[in-house]
Amino acid sequence: MFRKKTAPAEKILILGLGGVGLYLAKRLIHEEYAITIIEPDATLVAHADGQIDARLIKGSAMDISFWKEAHAEKMDYLIAVTDNDAVNMMAAMIADSFGIAKKIARVRSSDFGNSDSILTAEDLKLDLLIHPEELVAQEIVRLIQINSSNEIIDIAQGEIQLLATGIDKTSPLANKKLKDIAGMYDNFPFRVVAIARGISTIIPGGDELILPNDHIFIMAAQENLPSLMELTGVRKQRQQKVMVLGGGLVGSRIAELLEKSVSVKLLEKDEQRALELSSALAHTDVMHGDGSDGDVLAMAGLHNIDTFVTTTGENETNIMTCLLAKHLIEKNTNGNKKKDFTTIALVSKEDYLVLAATIGSDIALNKKVMAGNEILKFIRRSEFLSVAHLHGFDTEVVELAAAEKSPITQKPLSKLDTFFQDKLIIGAVFRDEIWHIAVGDTHIQAGESVIVICLSKHLKDVRKLFIS
């Protein structure tokens, strides 16, 4: 059995009970953090009072008396996620005066917090500054790039490689369980450590079936990379063609990030905005038109598109236009689903995420949830040496050492599977001055460094495995 955390719970002060604040509070309380929240809206405080076991203070973040009431001087983290950029930035400086070690703020304006800004994150006393629109644009770009090509990540000083690749119906890995794959291809060690399937990330066990349209990460030693690439049939794919609906902050940023490497078309309903974007985006085909109109989509060349992204400010438009795009594609291909055609919808309501993925979009993203998850990752990572974050997968690669008498050292990995099934994979171990891919009969010894792959939300569980 895992041992319970015996150290005192870390204390976190959250400013703001809007979507991000409440989302974070629920997740952090579940992970045994002690939460205090300052919120001026009595309705939000009353609503949260019945949902979360946190200390709630009704008051303004700009009134120092409420910081004192919250015992700010005893806090380990500040998370400022009010709807006011100025309040969040000022709160970080107030927190610094109280001696709060780690400070996080959500700031929508991209004019602050960057290395070339007049006020950098360091000037603002911030350890992490979240720009929601930039965050979601970057994530959409990562998803498109994973779909359009194969990615190789070096870890452990290049001795271990992570290969990201898509699976189609012709792949030798398609429709096979991982344990069967291991038996069929045993001439060199490798492990499938993560699977992206639709909007879900899976940490797979031996009975997991790899399906066509999955995207997977495979870990292998550097010298075995050529064999792995031959096995998976990795090859350079043709250039992706992307259509973006909506030229707001997110849509225009996606086009800006992609336009030099990917063919991008951008549809904008507002004529003046379309004119501005056509000048600003030199390598993007900017068109003026209502993208929710099927005739407009067809005239814009939807039938040649690989990825369709909706980023307007209207949830219903984003979801339903993805559904319309799929219908038009199938109509153009005589009812057959176009291979590798993907839709991505930006939605602002958490409740719409499942709806969007169910009826209209292959992938649905929410700015508030993404901002919250980025903050959670930052807090969880503080306990580890983070080797890499697998973009497009809600997955972390971390390195840590096994403590004397820790649970991970008690048995070979195959006999420990029940403790961490679906949560993590032990990928590699540093032994005799060499990194080795871990397999079922690997037995981790005290003091050895280990590379672990896990869902971001399970970093706490990883730590419990490695402490005595």
C-alpha positions as CSV (number, residue, x, y, z in Angstrom):
1,M,0.0,0.0,0.0
2,F,1.1,3.6,-0.6
3,R,2.0,5.5,2.5
4,K,0.1,8.6,3.3
5,K,1.7,12.0,2.9
6,T,2.9,12.9,6.4
7,A,4.4,16.4,5.7
8,P,2.2,19.4,6.5
9,A,-0.1,20.3,3.6
10,E,1.2,23.2,1.5
11,K,-0.9,26.3,1.9
12,I,-2.3,28.1,-1.2
13,L,-4.0,31.5,-1.4
14,I,-6.3,31.9,-4.4
15,L,-7.7,35.2,-5.5
16,G,-10.9,35.0,-7.5
17,L,-13.6,32.3,-7.6
18,G,-14.5,32.6,-11.3
19,G,-14.2,29.5,-13.5
20,V,-10.4,29.1,-13.1
21,G,-10.4,29.7,-9.3
22,L,-13.1,27.2,-8.5
23,Y,-11.7,24.6,-10.9
24,L,-8.3,24.9,-9.2
25,A,-9.6,24.8,-5.7
26,K,-11.5,21.6,-6.3
27,R,-8.4,19.9,-7.8
28,L,-6.0,21.1,-5.2
29,I,-8.2,20.2,-2.2
30,H,-8.4,16.7,-3.7
31,E,-4.6,16.6,-3.7
32,E,-4.4,17.5,0.0
33,Y,-3.4,21.2,-0.3
34,A,-4.8,23.7,2.3
35,I,-6.8,26.3,0.3
36,T,-7.8,29.8,1.3
37,I,-9.8,32.0,-1.2
38,I,-10.5,35.7,-1.3
39,E,-13.5,36.7,-3.4
40,P,-15.5,39.9,-3.4
41,D,-18.7,38.5,-4.9
42,A,-21.0,37.1,-2.2
43,T,-22.9,35.0,-4.7
44,L,-19.8,33.2,-5.8
45,V,-18.7,32.7,-2.2
46,A,-22.1,31.2,-1.2
47,H,-22.0,28.9,-4.3
48,A,-18.5,27.6,-3.5
49,D,-19.3,27.2,0.2
50,G,-21.4,24.1,-0.5
51,Q,-18.9,22.6,-3.0
52,I,-15.4,22.8,-1.6
53,D,-13.7,22.4,1.8
54,A,-11.7,25.6,1.7
55,R,-11.5,28.7,3.8
56,L,-13.6,31.4,2.0
57,I,-13.1,35.1,2.7
58,K,-15.5,37.6,1.2
59,G,-13.4,40.6,0.4
60,S,-11.3,42.6,-2.1
61,A,-7.8,41.4,-3.1
62,M,-6.8,45.1,-3.0
63,D,-7.7,45.4,0.7
64,I,-4.6,44.4,2.8
65,S,-6.8,43.6,5.8
66,F,-8.2,40.5,3.9
67,W,-4.6,39.3,3.2
68,K,-3.9,39.6,6.9
69,E,-7.2,37.7,7.7
70,A,-6.0,35.0,5.3
71,H,-2.6,34.8,7.1
72,A,-0.8,35.5,3.8
73,E,2.5,35.4,5.6
74,K,2.0,31.6,6.1
75,M,1.2,30.8,2.5
76,D,3.4,28.8,0.2
77,Y,1.7,29.8,-3.1
78,L,-0.4,32.7,-4.4
79,I,-2.7,32.1,-7.4
80,A,-4.2,35.3,-8.7
81,V,-7.0,34.5,-11.2
82,T,-9.4,37.4,-10.9
83,D,-11.0,38.9,-14.0
84,N,-8.8,42.0,-13.7
85,D,-5.2,41.9,-15.1
86,A,-4.1,44.8,-13.0
87,V,-5.4,43.3,-9.8
88,N,-3.6,40.0,-10.5
89,M,-0.3,41.7,-11.3
90,M,-0.5,43.9,-8.2
91,A,-1.4,40.9,-6.1
92,A,1.9,39.3,-7.0
93,M,3.8,42.2,-5.6
94,I,1.7,42.3,-2.5
95,A,2.3,38.6,-2.0
96,D,6.0,39.1,-2.4
97,S,5.9,41.6,0.4
98,F,4.2,39.0,2.6
99,G,7.0,36.6,1.8
100,I,4.9,34.1,-0.3
101,A,7.5,32.0,-2.1
102,K,5.7,31.1,-5.3
103,K,3.4,33.5,-7.2
104,I,1.2,32.7,-10.2
105,A,-1.1,35.1,-12.1
106,R,-3.4,34.9,-15.1
107,V,-3.0,38.0,-17.3
108,R,-4.9,38.2,-20.6
109,S,-2.8,41.1,-22.1
110,S,0.2,39.9,-23.9
111,D,1.9,43.3,-23.3
112,F,3.1,42.1,-19.9
113,G,5.3,39.2,-18.6
114,N,7.4,38.4,-21.7
115,S,11.1,38.7,-21.8
116,D,10.9,41.8,-24.1
117,S,8.0,43.5,-22.2
118,I,8.3,46.7,-20.4
119,L,7.4,44.8,-17.3
120,T,8.7,41.2,-17.3
121,A,7.5,38.3,-15.1
122,E,10.5,39.0,-12.9
123,D,9.6,42.7,-12.6
124,L,6.1,41.6,-11.5
125,K,7.6,39.1,-8.9
126,L,5.8,36.2,-10.8
127,D,7.1,32.7,-11.1
128,L,4.4,31.8,-13.6
129,L,2.3,34.1,-15.8
130,I,-0.5,32.6,-17.7
131,H,-1.8,34.1,-21.0
132,P,-5.0,32.1,-21.7
133,E,-5.3,33.0,-25.3
134,E,-1.7,32.4,-26.0
135,L,-1.9,29.1,-24.1
136,V,-4.8,27.7,-26.1
137,A,-3.3,28.9,-29.4
138,Q,0.0,27.2,-28.7
139,E,-1.8,24.0,-27.7
140,I,-3.9,23.9,-30.9
141,V,-0.7,24.4,-32.9
142,R,1.0,21.5,-31.0
143,L,-2.0,19.3,-31.8
144,I,-1.9,20.2,-35.5
145,Q,1.9,19.6,-35.6
146,I,1.5,16.2,-33.9
147,N,-1.1,15.2,-36.5
148,S,1.0,16.5,-39.4
149,S,4.4,14.9,-38.5
150,N,6.4,12.8,-36.2
151,E,8.2,14.2,-33.3
152,I,11.4,12.9,-31.5
153,I,12.3,14.2,-28.0
154,D,15.7,13.6,-26.5
155,I,15.9,12.8,-22.8
156,A,18.6,11.5,-20.4
157,Q,21.3,13.5,-22.3
158,G,20.1,12.0,-25.6
159,E,20.6,8.4,-24.5
160,I,16.8,7.8,-24.5
161,Q,14.5,8.9,-27.3
162,L,10.7,9.5,-27.3
163,L,9.1,9.0,-30.7
164,A,5.7,10.5,-31.3
165,T,3.8,9.0,-34.3
166,G,0.3,8.5,-35.6
167,I,-1.2,5.0,-36.2
168,D,-3.2,4.3,-39.3
169,K,-4.9,1.0,-40.3
170,T,-1.8,-0.2,-42.2
171,S,0.5,0.2,-39.2
172,P,2.0,-3.1,-37.8
173,L,0.9,-1.9,-34.4
174,A,-2.7,-1.2,-35.2
175,N,-5.4,-3.4,-33.5
176,K,-2.8,-5.2,-31.3
177,K,-2.5,-5.3,-27.6
178,L,0.8,-4.0,-26.1
179,K,1.7,-7.3,-24.5
180,D,1.3,-9.0,-27.9
181,I,3.5,-6.3,-29.6
182,A,6.2,-6.9,-27.0
183,G,6.2,-10.6,-27.8
184,M,6.2,-10.1,-31.5
185,Y,9.0,-7.4,-31.6
186,D,11.5,-8.5,-28.9
187,N,14.8,-7.9,-30.8
188,F,15.3,-4.6,-29.0
189,P,13.5,-3.0,-25.9
190,F,11.0,-0.3,-26.4
191,R,7.8,0.8,-24.6
192,V,4.6,2.6,-25.7
193,V,4.3,5.1,-22.8
194,A,1.3,7.3,-23.8
195,I,-1.6,7.2,-26.2
196,A,-3.6,10.2,-27.3
197,R,-7.1,9.1,-28.4
198,G,-9.5,11.9,-29.3
199,I,-9.4,14.3,-26.4
200,S,-8.1,11.7,-23.9
201,T,-4.6,10.7,-22.9
202,I,-4.1,7.0,-21.8
203,I,-1.2,5.6,-19.8
204,P,-1.4,2.1,-21.3
205,G,-1.1,-1.3,-19.6
206,G,-0.3,-4.5,-21.3
207,D,-3.9,-5.2,-22.3
208,E,-4.3,-1.8,-24.0
209,L,-5.3,-2.1,-27.7
210,I,-3.7,0.4,-30.1
211,L,-6.3,1.6,-32.6
212,P,-6.1,3.3,-35.9
213,N,-6.1,7.1,-35.6
214,D,-4.3,6.9,-32.2
215,H,-1.2,9.0,-31.6
216,I,1.4,7.3,-29.5
217,F,4.7,8.0,-27.7
218,I,7.3,5.2,-27.8
219,M,10.4,5.2,-25.6
220,A,13.6,3.5,-26.8
221,A,17.4,3.8,-26.4
222,Q,19.1,6.1,-28.8
223,E,20.9,3.3,-30.6
224,N,17.6,1.6,-31.3
225,L,15.8,4.6,-32.8
226,P,16.4,3.5,-36.5
227,S,15.0,0.1,-35.8
228,L,12.0,1.7,-34.0
229,M,11.4,4.1,-36.9
230,E,11.5,1.1,-39.4
231,L,9.1,-0.9,-37.2
232,T,6.5,2.0,-37.0
233,G,6.9,3.0,-40.6
234,V,7.7,6.6,-39.7
235,R,7.9,8.7,-42.8
236,K,7.7,12.4,-43.5
237,Q,4.1,13.3,-44.3
238,R,2.8,15.9,-46.8
239,Q,2.3,19.5,-45.6
240,Q,-0.9,20.0,-43.5
241,K,-3.6,22.3,-44.8
242,V,-5.4,24.1,-42.0
243,M,-8.6,26.3,-42.0
244,V,-9.2,28.6,-39.0
245,L,-12.7,30.1,-38.4
246,G,-12.4,33.4,-36.5
247,G,-9.7,36.0,-36.6
248,G,-9.7,37.0,-33.0
249,L,-6.8,36.8,-30.6
250,V,-6.7,33.0,-30.7
251,G,-7.4,32.5,-34.4
252,S,-5.0,35.1,-35.6
253,R,-2.3,33.8,-33.3
254,I,-2.7,30.2,-34.6
255,A,-2.3,31.5,-38.1
256,E,0.8,33.5,-37.1
257,L,2.4,30.4,-35.5
258,L,1.6,28.1,-38.4
259,E,1.8,30.1,-41.6
260,K,5.5,29.6,-42.3
261,S,5.3,25.8,-42.0
262,V,1.7,24.9,-42.8
263,S,-0.8,26.0,-45.5
264,V,-3.3,28.2,-43.6
265,K,-6.6,29.7,-44.6
266,L,-8.4,32.0,-42.2
267,L,-12.1,32.9,-42.4
268,E,-13.2,36.2,-40.7
269,K,-16.8,37.4,-40.6
270,D,-15.9,41.1,-40.0
271,E,-14.7,42.8,-43.1
272,Q,-12.5,45.4,-41.4
273,R,-10.8,42.7,-39.2
274,A,-10.2,40.5,-42.3
275,L,-8.6,43.5,-44.0
276,E,-6.3,44.1,-41.0
277,L,-5.3,40.4,-40.8
278,S,-4.6,40.2,-44.5
279,S,-1.9,42.8,-44.0
280,A,-0.6,41.4,-40.8
281,L,-0.4,37.7,-41.9
282,A,1.7,37.7,-45.0
283,H,1.7,33.9,-45.5
284,T,-2.0,33.2,-44.6
285,D,-4.8,33.2,-47.1
286,V,-7.3,35.5,-45.2
287,M,-10.9,35.5,-46.5
288,H,-13.9,37.6,-45.6
289,G,-17.0,35.5,-45.1
290,D,-19.4,33.8,-42.7
291,G,-17.8,30.4,-41.9
292,S,-21.0,29.1,-40.5
293,D,-22.4,29.1,-44.0
294,G,-21.8,25.8,-45.8
295,D,-21.6,27.5,-49.3
296,V,-18.9,29.8,-47.9
297,L,-16.9,26.9,-46.5
298,A,-17.1,25.0,-49.8
299,M,-16.0,28.0,-51.8
300,A,-13.1,28.5,-49.4
301,G,-11.8,25.0,-50.2
302,L,-12.9,23.0,-47.2
303,H,-12.7,19.7,-49.2
304,N,-8.9,20.1,-49.4
305,I,-8.4,20.8,-45.7
306,D,-6.9,18.4,-43.1
307,T,-7.6,20.3,-39.9
308,F,-10.6,22.7,-39.3
309,V,-10.3,25.0,-36.2
310,T,-13.2,27.1,-34.9
311,T,-12.2,30.0,-32.6
312,T,-15.1,32.5,-32.7
313,G,-16.4,33.9,-29.5
314,E,-19.6,31.9,-29.7
315,N,-19.8,28.3,-28.3
316,E,-22.7,27.2,-30.5
317,T,-21.1,28.5,-33.7
318,N,-17.8,26.7,-32.9
319,I,-19.5,23.4,-32.2
320,M,-22.1,23.4,-34.9
321,T,-19.7,24.6,-37.6
322,C,-17.4,21.6,-36.8
323,L,-20.4,19.4,-37.3
324,L,-21.3,21.2,-40.6
325,A,-17.7,20.8,-41.8
326,K,-17.7,17.1,-41.2
327,H,-21.1,16.8,-43.0
328,L,-19.7,18.7,-46.0
329,I,-16.6,16.6,-46.1
330,E,-18.6,13.4,-46.1
331,K,-20.9,14.7,-48.8
332,N,-17.9,15.6,-51.0
333,T,-16.5,12.0,-50.5
334,N,-19.8,10.3,-51.2
335,G,-20.5,9.5,-47.6
336,N,-17.0,8.2,-46.7
337,K,-15.1,9.7,-43.8
338,K,-12.0,11.6,-45.1
339,K,-8.9,10.1,-43.7
340,D,-7.1,12.3,-41.1
341,F,-9.7,15.1,-41.3
342,T,-9.7,16.7,-37.8
343,T,-11.9,19.4,-36.2
344,I,-10.9,21.4,-33.2
345,A,-13.4,23.7,-31.4
346,L,-12.7,26.3,-28.8
347,V,-15.5,26.4,-26.1
348,S,-15.8,28.7,-23.1
349,K,-18.1,26.5,-21.0
350,E,-16.8,23.4,-19.3
351,D,-20.2,21.7,-19.8
352,Y,-19.8,22.1,-23.5
353,L,-16.5,20.2,-23.7
354,V,-18.2,16.8,-23.7
355,L,-21.0,18.0,-25.9
356,A,-18.6,19.4,-28.5
357,A,-16.5,16.2,-28.6
358,T,-19.7,14.1,-28.8
359,I,-21.6,15.8,-31.6
360,G,-19.3,18.0,-33.5
361,S,-15.6,18.2,-32.8
362,D,-12.8,15.7,-32.6
363,I,-11.0,17.9,-30.1
364,A,-12.6,20.5,-27.8
365,L,-10.5,23.0,-25.8
366,N,-11.5,25.4,-23.0
367,K,-9.3,28.4,-22.1
368,K,-10.1,28.4,-18.4
369,V,-9.5,24.6,-18.0
370,M,-6.2,24.9,-19.9
371,A,-5.1,27.8,-17.8
372,G,-6.0,25.9,-14.6
373,N,-4.2,22.8,-15.8
374,E,-1.1,24.8,-16.6
375,I,-1.1,26.1,-13.0
376,L,-1.6,22.6,-11.6
377,K,1.3,21.3,-13.6
378,F,3.6,24.1,-12.3
379,I,2.7,23.3,-8.7
380,R,3.1,19.5,-9.1
381,R,6.4,19.9,-11.0
382,S,8.0,21.6,-8.0
383,E,8.7,18.3,-6.4
384,F,10.5,16.8,-9.4
385,L,13.1,17.2,-12.1
386,S,10.8,17.5,-15.1
387,V,12.4,16.1,-18.2
388,A,9.7,17.0,-20.7
389,H,6.0,17.7,-21.2
390,L,4.5,15.6,-24.0
391,H,2.7,18.3,-26.0
392,G,-0.7,17.3,-27.2
393,F,-0.7,14.6,-24.5
394,D,-1.7,15.5,-20.9
395,T,1.4,13.7,-19.8
396,E,4.7,14.5,-18.0
397,V,8.1,12.8,-18.2
398,V,9.9,13.2,-14.9
399,E,13.2,12.0,-13.4
400,L,13.6,11.1,-9.7
401,A,15.6,8.9,-7.5
402,A,14.2,5.9,-5.5
403,A,14.6,6.3,-1.7
404,E,15.7,3.5,0.6
405,K,12.7,1.2,1.4
406,S,10.4,3.2,-1.0
407,P,7.5,1.2,-2.5
408,I,9.0,1.2,-5.9
409,T,12.0,-0.8,-4.6
410,Q,10.0,-3.6,-3.0
411,K,9.2,-5.8,-6.1
412,P,9.9,-6.1,-9.9
413,L,7.8,-3.8,-11.9
414,S,5.5,-6.6,-13.2
415,K,4.5,-7.3,-9.7
416,L,3.8,-3.6,-8.9
417,D,1.5,-3.0,-11.8
418,T,-1.6,-3.1,-9.6
419,F,-0.4,-0.2,-7.6
420,F,0.0,2.2,-10.5
421,Q,-2.0,0.8,-13.4
422,D,-3.4,3.5,-15.7
423,K,-1.5,6.1,-13.7
424,L,2.2,5.8,-14.7
425,I,4.8,3.9,-16.6
426,I,8.4,3.3,-15.5
427,G,10.2,4.1,-18.7
428,A,13.9,3.8,-18.0
429,V,16.4,3.3,-15.1
430,F,20.0,4.6,-14.8
431,R,22.1,1.6,-13.8
432,D,25.9,0.9,-14.2
433,E,26.3,4.4,-15.8
434,I,23.9,3.5,-18.6
435,W,20.2,4.3,-19.1
436,H,18.2,1.1,-19.7
437,I,14.6,0.8,-20.9
438,A,12.6,-0.7,-18.1
439,V,10.7,-3.9,-18.7
440,G,8.5,-6.2,-16.5
441,D,11.3,-7.9,-14.7
442,T,13.2,-4.7,-13.9
443,H,13.6,-4.3,-10.2
444,I,14.4,-0.7,-9.1
445,Q,17.1,-0.4,-6.5
446,A,17.4,2.4,-3.8
447,G,19.3,5.3,-5.1
448,E,18.8,4.6,-8.8
449,S,17.5,7.4,-11.0
450,V,14.3,6.6,-12.9
451,I,12.4,8.2,-15.7
452,V,8.6,8.0,-15.2
453,I,5.8,8.8,-17.6
454,C,2.5,9.8,-16.0
455,L,-0.7,11.8,-16.5
456,S,-0.1,15.3,-15.2
457,K,-2.7,14.8,-12.5
458,H,-0.9,11.8,-11.1
459,L,2.5,13.4,-10.3
460,K,1.6,13.2,-6.6
461,D,1.1,9.5,-6.9
462,V,4.5,9.2,-8.5
463,R,6.1,10.9,-5.6
464,K,4.5,8.5,-3.1
465,L,6.0,5.6,-4.9
466,F,9.6,6.9,-4.6
467,I,9.7,8.2,-0.9
468,S,10.2,5.9,2.1
